[in-house]
Amino acid sequence: MTSIRQRTLGLALLVFGISMLVIGFISYRYAAHEIEALYDASLEQNARLLEGLLQAPLPDEARVYCSTA
């Protein structure tokens, strides 16, 4: 036989454990979504930077080096 105190403690620990698992899962999903959004924004920024660099005219000094190679 178990006492009321042990059953109450067991139930409270079970509820606490389950709630911590649920909170952990939700936090993980939210963090993964935010990290993915930050990564996408970084990729987009790098793509815009490269596009701007490719469309920029070359200075005269760079044209000399490019034409001799």
Beta strands, then each sheet from edge to edge (+ up, - down):
end
